[in-house]
Amino acid sequence: MRSRTGKSFLSLAGGAALVAAACMAGVPTASPPGGAVPDVHPAVSDFVQINSSATPPTEAQCNSVGRRCFTPQSTRAAYNVGPLYAAGNDGTGITIAVVDSYGSDTMAHDLHVYDQAFNLPAMCGEEAVTCTAGMPTFSVLHLQGSPATKAPPSQSRGTAQKDKAAWALEVALDVETAHAMAPGANILLVATPTAETLGVNGLPQMMAAEQYVVDHHLAQVISQSFATTEEAFGSPQSLLNLRHAFISASQNGVTVLGSSGDGGTANPNKAPVGGPNSLPTFPYPTVQWPASDPLVTGVGGTYLCTDPTAVTGRTVDSASPPASCRRNPGQAEVGWIGAGGGFSHVFARPDYQSALPAGSTAIGSMRGVPDIALQASAGTGALVYLSLPPDGLGGLMCGATPCSTGWYDIGGTSLSCPQWAGLVAIAAQMNGGGLGLINPALYKLGANPAAYANDFFDVTTGNNQTDPSVPGYPATTGWDPVTGLGTPNAAALLPDLVAAVRAG
């Protein structure tokens, strides 16, 4: 999709442009805080570079730009993942396929810096690591060619190079946070050579790559941090023609997850070739695909208002920025304003959404989006390490100057999706193999009052209205079109999820 200020229509699901003050206020504005220029493809605007060091920034440095920055350890604490690791469940033996355009030439290096910084287990395939038996692997699959992502010659920062640098940031986010959540799982980075088209290359190439992954049994979990408005397709049928990989995945025990998007309910159309650089959003609430597909688990987002320095327990912090956490004292999570959600205009309500937790927002005749959520706000984002060319020609801009190698704080449902993929990998290890479509099991647990209270953190404040002219939805008790069923109490949810999948 395009950001509300940008030109790209297939996004990282990281596209709500926010200035530092707006991060604190929870209100989208036209300029990102030290983020990308609007015409970066895809629209990576939900980030800020904190430092240019190999050492992660301090929390004080993050606070100084209106953010709280989460480490792997503090994110795990917020979602009660620790007991799973203590029981030997960390995703071992399971592979997560992360699907992104272009890939990143420096990912093996960046992963090593990230793992060293946070004392995470090394992966076979990361730079400077000697592979040993039983070590999880990081590998890259280029099915349709491998265009260079390094800076071009001369002083050019052409659009294509900006696109590749933006996707490199997404790759770092996806690989590093998925590994942080499931440190024992293998990660397969599936890179495709085009990002910008709905019906010629971009999405068709991605879906063909996912089909290959499923057909060749390369992964049990697929993470998709990209999305585009359902109405941006030429017709519903052109969208339906792309979902073949999801059908195969559901038949082969592969779980597919997708970011719900970062425009709330206000999403843009496809920019025509040779047309204007900026188009208005649709004047009515819309949702984004693939998250809207009933065969995909749609992942929404929250402000994570817990202590970003706590490594045990879920400790509420209502004092640190952003303002959305300060305005909701005592709330561990608040529905993120940019979280994509609403009701599909293509897919009918699936049977598994017929029974919801008490107090839920009603789902009518059409598919409700999302299904679940996790931290996504830029103001409560995660730290990610990225290398960029030293000549400053990487194409990614931080304000008026080129971004550089260092640590970035990133938000968006691009963050919530790969972390949830890591949780699913842990559940798949517990199951002894792939879980397939988990949505029926999630809603079965949601409809059971005792299981729902035990397994989910219900997020009941916040809303996703980013455009005053386009109605949004409030986060409510039970399911809602901002956070879905809520966020995971992982140590309780994952065993119950496995049991519910096995019970059919």
C-alpha positions as CSV (number, residue, x, y, z in Angstrom):
1,M,0.0,0.0,0.0
2,R,1.0,3.6,-0.1
3,S,1.5,5.5,3.2
4,R,-0.9,8.3,3.7
5,T,1.9,10.6,2.6
6,G,3.7,8.2,0.3
7,K,3.6,6.6,-3.1
8,S,4.0,2.9,-2.6
9,F,1.0,0.7,-2.5
10,L,2.6,-2.6,-1.3
11,S,4.0,-1.8,2.1
12,L,6.0,-3.3,4.8
13,A,2.9,-2.9,7.0
14,G,5.1,-0.3,8.7
15,G,3.7,2.8,7.0
16,A,1.9,5.1,9.5
17,A,4.1,8.2,9.3
18,L,4.8,9.6,12.7
19,V,6.8,12.5,14.0
20,A,8.3,12.2,17.5
21,A,5.6,14.3,19.0
22,A,2.9,12.3,17.3
23,C,4.4,9.1,18.6
24,M,3.8,10.5,22.0
25,A,0.3,11.7,21.1
26,G,-0.7,8.7,19.0
27,V,-1.8,10.8,16.1
28,P,-0.5,10.2,12.5
29,T,1.0,13.1,10.8
30,A,2.7,13.8,7.5
31,S,6.4,13.4,8.4
32,P,8.2,10.5,10.1
33,P,10.6,11.0,13.0
34,G,13.9,10.8,11.2
35,G,12.3,8.2,9.0
36,A,12.1,7.6,5.3
37,V,11.1,10.0,2.6
38,P,7.6,9.5,1.3
39,D,8.4,7.9,-2.0
40,V,10.4,5.0,-0.5
41,H,9.0,1.7,-1.9
42,P,7.7,0.2,0.3
43,A,6.6,2.8,2.7
44,V,8.9,2.3,5.7
45,S,8.1,5.3,7.7
46,D,7.6,3.8,11.2
47,F,11.2,3.8,12.4
48,V,13.9,6.1,13.8
49,Q,17.6,5.5,14.0
50,I,18.7,5.8,17.6
51,N,22.5,5.5,17.2
52,S,25.3,4.5,14.8
53,S,27.0,2.1,17.2
54,A,27.2,-1.7,17.4
55,T,26.1,-1.3,21.0
56,P,22.3,-1.0,21.5
57,P,21.0,2.4,22.7
58,T,20.1,2.9,26.3
59,E,16.5,3.4,27.3
60,A,17.3,7.0,28.1
61,Q,18.4,7.5,24.5
62,C,15.1,6.1,23.3
63,N,13.1,8.2,25.7
64,S,14.8,11.3,24.4
65,V,13.1,10.8,21.1
66,G,9.7,10.0,22.6
67,R,9.9,6.3,22.5
68,R,10.4,3.3,24.7
69,C,12.6,0.6,23.1
70,F,12.1,-3.1,23.7
71,T,14.8,-5.7,23.7
72,P,14.2,-9.5,23.1
73,Q,14.2,-10.1,26.8
74,S,11.7,-7.3,27.7
75,T,9.3,-8.3,25.0
76,R,9.5,-12.0,26.1
77,A,8.7,-10.8,29.7
78,A,5.7,-8.8,28.6
79,Y,4.2,-11.9,26.9
80,N,5.2,-14.5,29.5
81,V,7.4,-16.6,27.1
82,G,10.1,-17.5,29.7
83,P,8.4,-20.6,31.1
84,L,8.2,-22.1,27.6
85,Y,12.0,-21.8,27.2
86,A,12.5,-23.2,30.7
87,A,10.6,-26.3,29.5
88,G,12.8,-26.7,26.4
89,N,10.4,-25.1,24.0
90,D,12.2,-22.5,21.8
91,G,11.2,-23.5,18.2
92,T,13.9,-26.2,17.8
93,G,13.3,-28.3,14.6
94,I,10.8,-25.8,13.1
95,T,11.5,-23.5,10.2
96,I,10.0,-20.0,9.8
97,A,9.9,-18.7,6.2
98,V,10.1,-14.9,6.2
99,V,8.9,-13.6,2.8
100,D,10.4,-10.2,1.7
101,S,11.3,-8.4,-1.5
102,Y,14.9,-8.1,-2.4
103,G,16.5,-9.5,0.7
104,S,19.5,-7.8,2.4
105,D,23.2,-8.3,1.5
106,T,24.2,-7.7,5.1
107,M,21.7,-9.8,6.9
108,A,24.2,-12.5,8.0
109,H,26.4,-9.8,9.5
110,D,23.5,-7.8,11.0
111,L,22.1,-11.0,12.6
112,H,25.5,-11.7,14.2
113,V,25.7,-8.2,15.7
114,Y,22.1,-8.5,17.0
115,D,22.7,-11.9,18.6
116,Q,26.0,-10.8,20.2
117,A,24.4,-7.6,21.5
118,F,21.5,-9.5,23.2
119,N,23.2,-12.7,24.1
120,L,21.0,-14.8,21.8
121,P,22.0,-18.2,20.5
122,A,24.0,-18.0,17.3
123,M,22.6,-19.4,14.0
124,C,24.5,-21.5,11.5
125,G,24.6,-19.1,8.5
126,E,25.2,-15.9,10.4
127,E,28.6,-14.2,9.9
128,A,31.6,-15.4,11.9
129,V,29.8,-18.5,13.3
130,T,31.1,-22.0,13.1
131,C,28.2,-24.4,12.5
132,T,27.7,-27.2,15.0
133,A,25.2,-30.1,15.3
134,G,21.8,-29.0,16.4
135,M,22.4,-25.3,15.8
136,P,19.4,-23.5,14.2
137,T,20.1,-22.3,10.6
138,F,19.7,-19.0,8.8
139,S,19.5,-19.3,5.1
140,V,18.3,-17.4,2.1
141,L,16.2,-18.6,-0.9
142,H,16.2,-16.5,-4.1
143,L,13.8,-18.2,-6.5
144,Q,13.5,-15.5,-9.2
145,G,16.9,-13.9,-9.2
146,S,18.9,-11.9,-6.7
147,P,19.3,-8.2,-7.6
148,A,22.0,-6.3,-5.8
149,T,20.8,-4.3,-2.8
150,K,24.0,-2.3,-2.5
151,A,24.3,1.3,-3.5
152,P,24.5,1.9,-7.3
153,P,27.5,3.8,-8.8
154,S,27.8,7.6,-8.9
155,Q,25.7,9.8,-6.7
156,S,22.4,8.2,-7.7
157,R,19.7,7.5,-5.0
158,G,17.1,6.3,-7.5
159,T,13.7,5.1,-6.5
160,A,14.6,1.4,-7.0
161,Q,17.6,1.7,-4.6
162,K,15.4,3.4,-2.0
163,D,12.9,0.5,-2.3
164,K,15.7,-2.1,-1.7
165,A,17.1,-0.2,1.3
166,A,13.6,0.0,2.8
167,W,13.0,-3.7,2.3
168,A,16.5,-4.4,3.8
169,L,15.2,-2.6,7.0
170,E,12.1,-4.9,6.9
171,V,14.3,-8.0,6.4
172,A,16.4,-7.0,9.5
173,L,13.2,-6.5,11.5
174,D,11.6,-9.8,10.4
175,V,14.7,-12.0,10.8
176,E,16.0,-10.6,14.0
177,T,12.7,-10.4,15.9
178,A,11.5,-13.9,14.7
179,H,14.8,-15.3,16.0
180,A,14.5,-13.4,19.2
181,M,11.1,-14.9,19.9
182,A,12.0,-18.5,18.7
183,P,15.8,-18.7,19.2
184,G,15.8,-22.4,18.4
185,A,13.9,-22.2,15.1
186,N,15.5,-22.2,11.7
187,I,14.8,-19.1,9.6
188,L,14.5,-19.2,5.8
189,L,14.5,-15.7,4.2
190,V,12.5,-16.0,1.0
191,A,13.5,-13.1,-1.2
192,T,11.7,-12.0,-4.4
193,P,13.1,-9.4,-6.9
194,T,10.1,-7.1,-7.3
195,A,7.8,-5.3,-4.8
196,E,5.7,-2.7,-6.5
197,T,3.0,-4.4,-8.5
198,L,-0.2,-6.3,-7.6
199,G,-0.9,-8.2,-10.8
200,V,2.3,-8.5,-12.9
201,N,5.3,-9.2,-10.6
202,G,5.3,-8.2,-7.0
203,L,2.6,-10.1,-5.2
204,P,2.4,-12.9,-7.8
205,Q,6.1,-13.5,-7.3
206,M,5.7,-13.6,-3.6
207,M,2.8,-16.0,-3.8
208,A,4.7,-18.2,-6.2
209,A,7.6,-18.3,-3.8
210,E,5.3,-19.3,-0.9
211,Q,3.8,-22.0,-3.1
212,Y,7.4,-23.3,-3.6
213,V,8.0,-23.3,0.1
214,V,4.9,-25.3,0.8
215,D,5.3,-27.7,-2.1
216,H,8.9,-28.5,-1.1
217,H,8.1,-28.7,2.6
218,L,10.7,-26.0,3.5
219,A,8.9,-24.4,6.4
220,Q,6.1,-25.0,8.9
221,V,5.4,-21.3,9.5
222,I,5.2,-18.4,6.9
223,S,5.5,-14.8,8.0
224,Q,4.2,-12.0,5.7
225,S,5.0,-8.4,6.7
226,F,3.3,-6.8,3.7
227,A,-0.2,-5.9,2.8
228,T,-2.3,-4.0,0.3
229,T,-5.9,-2.8,0.3
230,E,-8.5,-5.3,-1.0
231,E,-10.0,-2.6,-3.2
232,A,-6.6,-1.9,-4.8
233,F,-6.9,-5.0,-6.9
234,G,-8.5,-4.7,-10.3
235,S,-11.3,-7.1,-9.2
236,P,-12.0,-9.5,-6.4
237,Q,-11.1,-12.3,-8.8
238,S,-7.6,-11.0,-9.3
239,L,-7.1,-11.1,-5.6
240,L,-8.6,-14.6,-5.4
241,N,-6.2,-15.8,-8.1
242,L,-3.3,-15.1,-5.7
243,R,-4.4,-17.2,-2.7
244,H,-3.3,-20.6,-4.1
245,A,-0.4,-20.8,-1.7
246,F,-2.6,-20.3,1.3
247,I,-4.9,-23.2,0.1
248,S,-1.9,-25.4,-0.2
249,A,-0.5,-24.3,3.1
250,S,-3.8,-25.2,4.9
251,Q,-3.7,-28.7,3.3
252,N,0.0,-29.3,4.3
253,G,0.1,-28.2,7.9
254,V,1.7,-24.8,7.3
255,T,0.6,-21.8,9.3
256,V,0.5,-18.5,7.4
257,L,0.5,-15.2,9.2
258,G,0.0,-11.7,7.8
259,S,0.4,-8.1,9.1
260,S,-3.0,-6.3,9.2
261,G,-1.5,-3.0,8.0
262,D,-0.6,0.3,9.5
263,G,-3.3,2.7,8.2
264,G,-6.0,1.8,10.6
265,T,-9.2,1.8,8.6
266,A,-8.0,4.4,6.0
267,N,-6.1,2.6,3.2
268,P,-5.0,3.8,-0.2
269,N,-5.6,2.7,-3.8
270,K,-3.0,1.5,-6.2
271,A,-1.1,4.3,-7.9
272,P,-1.5,3.9,-11.7
273,V,1.6,3.8,-13.9
274,G,2.4,7.3,-15.0
275,G,-0.3,8.7,-12.7
276,P,-0.1,11.0,-9.7
277,N,2.4,10.4,-7.0
278,S,-0.1,10.6,-4.2
279,L,-3.7,9.3,-4.2
280,P,-6.3,9.8,-1.5
281,T,-7.4,6.9,0.7
282,F,-10.7,5.2,0.1
283,P,-13.4,7.3,1.8
284,Y,-14.8,4.3,3.7
285,P,-13.2,1.7,6.1
286,T,-11.2,-0.9,4.3
287,V,-8.9,-3.8,5.3
288,Q,-5.8,-5.3,3.8
289,W,-4.9,-8.6,2.2
290,P,-3.3,-11.1,2.9
291,A,-4.4,-10.5,6.5
292,S,-8.0,-10.5,5.4
293,D,-7.8,-13.9,3.9
294,P,-9.6,-16.5,6.1
295,L,-6.7,-18.9,5.5
296,V,-4.2,-16.4,7.0
297,T,-3.9,-15.4,10.7
298,G,-4.2,-11.7,10.6
299,V,-2.0,-9.9,13.2
300,G,-2.9,-6.5,14.5
301,G,-1.1,-4.3,16.9
302,T,-0.9,-2.5,20.3
303,Y,1.1,0.1,22.2
304,L,3.0,-2.1,24.7
305,C,2.9,-0.1,27.9
306,T,5.1,-2.3,30.0
307,D,8.5,-1.7,31.5
308,P,11.0,-2.0,28.6
309,T,13.8,-2.8,31.0
310,A,12.1,-5.6,32.9
311,V,13.2,-9.1,31.9
312,T,10.8,-11.0,34.2
313,G,7.1,-10.4,34.7
314,R,4.6,-8.1,33.0
315,T,5.2,-4.8,34.7
316,V,3.0,-1.9,33.6
317,D,4.9,1.4,33.0
318,S,2.5,4.4,32.6
319,A,5.3,7.0,33.1
320,S,7.6,6.5,30.1
321,P,6.7,7.8,26.6
322,P,4.7,7.6,24.4
323,A,1.7,9.7,25.5
324,S,-0.7,6.9,24.6
325,C,0.6,4.9,27.5
326,R,0.6,7.9,29.8
327,R,-3.0,8.7,28.9
328,N,-4.0,5.1,29.9
329,P,-2.6,4.6,33.4
330,G,-2.6,1.0,34.6
331,Q,-3.1,-0.4,31.1
332,A,-0.4,-2.9,30.0
333,E,-1.5,-2.5,26.4
334,V,-3.6,-0.1,24.4
335,G,-4.9,-0.7,20.9
336,W,-2.6,1.0,18.4
337,I,-4.1,3.7,16.3
338,G,-2.4,2.4,13.1
339,A,-3.4,-1.2,13.5
340,G,-5.2,-2.3,10.4
341,G,-8.6,-3.8,11.1
342,G,-12.2,-4.0,10.1
343,F,-14.3,-6.2,7.9
344,S,-13.5,-7.7,4.5
345,H,-15.3,-6.7,1.4
346,V,-14.2,-9.9,-0.4
347,F,-14.4,-12.8,2.1
348,A,-17.5,-13.9,3.9
349,R,-17.2,-14.5,7.7
350,P,-15.6,-17.9,8.2
351,D,-17.3,-20.4,10.5
352,Y,-14.6,-20.1,13.1
353,Q,-15.6,-16.5,13.7
354,S,-19.2,-17.4,14.5
355,A,-18.5,-17.8,18.3
356,L,-16.6,-15.0,20.0
357,P,-15.8,-14.1,23.6
358,A,-18.5,-12.3,25.6
359,G,-18.6,-8.6,25.0
360,S,-16.9,-8.8,21.6
361,T,-17.5,-6.4,18.8
362,A,-20.0,-8.1,16.5
363,I,-18.8,-9.7,13.3
364,G,-21.6,-9.6,10.7
365,S,-21.6,-11.5,7.4
366,M,-18.0,-10.6,6.4
367,R,-14.6,-11.7,7.7
368,G,-13.3,-9.7,10.6
369,V,-9.7,-8.6,10.8
370,P,-7.4,-9.1,12.6
371,D,-7.4,-12.4,14.6
372,I,-4.7,-11.6,17.2
373,A,-2.2,-8.8,18.0
374,L,1.2,-8.0,19.5
375,Q,3.3,-4.9,20.1
376,A,3.3,-2.7,17.0
377,S,3.4,1.0,17.8
378,A,6.5,2.9,16.9
379,G,6.4,4.5,20.3
380,T,6.8,1.1,21.9
381,G,8.8,-0.6,19.2
382,A,11.7,-3.0,19.1
383,L,15.4,-2.5,18.6
384,V,16.8,-3.8,15.2
385,Y,20.3,-3.6,13.8
386,L,20.9,-2.7,10.2
387,S,24.0,-2.1,8.0
388,L,23.9,0.5,5.2
389,P,26.6,1.4,2.7
390,P,29.3,3.6,4.2
391,D,29.2,6.0,1.3
392,G,25.7,7.2,2.4
393,L,24.1,6.0,-0.9
394,G,21.9,3.4,0.6
395,G,18.8,5.3,-0.3
396,L,17.2,5.3,3.1
397,M,16.8,8.7,4.5
398,C,16.7,9.8,8.2
399,G,15.2,13.3,8.0
400,A,17.3,15.3,5.5
401,T,20.4,13.1,5.7
402,P,21.0,9.5,4.7
403,C,20.5,6.9,7.4
404,S,23.6,5.0,8.5
405,T,24.6,1.7,10.0
406,G,23.3,1.3,13.6
407,W,20.4,0.6,15.8
408,Y,16.8,1.5,14.8
409,D,13.6,1.5,16.8
410,I,10.8,0.1,14.6
411,G,7.1,-0.3,14.9
412,G,4.2,-1.4,12.7
413,T,2.4,-4.7,12.3
414,S,5.6,-5.6,10.5
415,L,6.8,-6.1,14.0
416,S,3.9,-8.0,15.5
417,C,3.7,-10.5,12.6
418,P,7.3,-12.1,12.8
419,Q,7.2,-12.2,16.5
420,W,3.9,-14.1,16.4
421,A,5.5,-16.4,13.8
422,G,8.1,-17.2,16.4
423,L,5.4,-18.1,18.9
424,V,3.7,-20.4,16.4
425,A,7.1,-22.0,15.8
426,I,7.4,-22.8,19.5
427,A,3.9,-24.2,19.4
428,A,4.7,-26.3,16.4
429,Q,7.8,-27.8,18.2
430,M,5.5,-28.7,21.1
431,N,3.1,-30.3,18.6
432,G,5.9,-32.3,16.9
433,G,5.2,-30.6,13.6
434,G,3.2,-27.9,11.7
435,L,-0.1,-26.8,13.1
436,G,-1.6,-25.6,9.8
437,L,-4.4,-23.0,10.0
438,I,-4.6,-22.1,13.7
439,N,-7.6,-19.7,13.5
440,P,-10.3,-22.3,14.4
441,A,-8.3,-23.3,17.5
442,L,-7.7,-19.6,18.5
443,Y,-11.4,-18.8,18.3
444,K,-12.4,-22.0,20.0
445,L,-10.2,-20.9,23.0
446,G,-11.7,-17.4,22.7
447,A,-15.2,-18.7,23.0
448,N,-14.4,-20.6,26.2
449,P,-14.5,-18.0,29.1
450,A,-12.0,-19.8,31.3
451,A,-9.5,-20.5,28.5
452,Y,-9.9,-16.9,27.1
453,A,-9.2,-15.3,30.5
454,N,-6.2,-17.5,31.0
455,D,-4.6,-17.5,27.5
456,F,-5.1,-14.0,26.2
457,F,-4.4,-10.4,27.4
458,D,-7.6,-8.7,26.4
459,V,-6.9,-5.2,25.1
460,T,-9.9,-2.9,25.7
461,T,-8.7,0.6,25.1
462,G,-7.6,2.5,22.0
463,N,-9.0,2.8,18.5
464,N,-7.7,2.6,14.9
465,Q,-9.2,5.8,13.3
466,T,-6.2,7.4,11.6
467,D,-8.3,9.7,9.3
468,P,-11.0,11.9,10.8
469,S,-13.2,11.4,7.6
470,V,-13.0,7.5,7.8
471,P,-14.7,5.8,10.7
472,G,-12.5,3.6,12.9
473,Y,-13.2,1.0,15.5
474,P,-12.6,1.0,19.3
475,A,-10.8,-1.8,21.1
476,T,-13.4,-3.6,23.1
477,T,-13.8,-6.5,25.5
478,G,-13.2,-9.7,23.6
479,W,-12.6,-9.6,19.9
480,D,-12.4,-6.3,18.2
481,P,-11.2,-4.9,14.8
482,V,-8.0,-3.5,16.3
483,T,-6.4,-6.3,18.3
484,G,-8.5,-9.3,17.4
485,L,-8.8,-11.7,20.3
486,G,-5.9,-9.8,22.0
487,T,-2.3,-10.6,22.7
488,P,-0.8,-13.8,24.0
489,N,-0.1,-15.0,27.5
490,A,2.3,-17.3,25.8
491,A,3.1,-19.8,28.5
492,A,-0.7,-20.5,28.9
493,L,-1.9,-20.0,25.3
494,L,0.6,-22.2,23.4
495,P,-0.1,-25.5,25.2
496,D,-3.8,-24.8,24.9
497,L,-3.4,-23.9,21.2
498,V,-1.7,-27.2,20.5
499,A,-4.3,-29.1,22.4
500,A,-7.1,-27.3,20.5
501,V,-5.5,-28.0,17.1
502,R,-5.2,-31.7,18.0
503,A,-8.8,-31.8,19.1
504,G,-9.9,-30.5,15.8
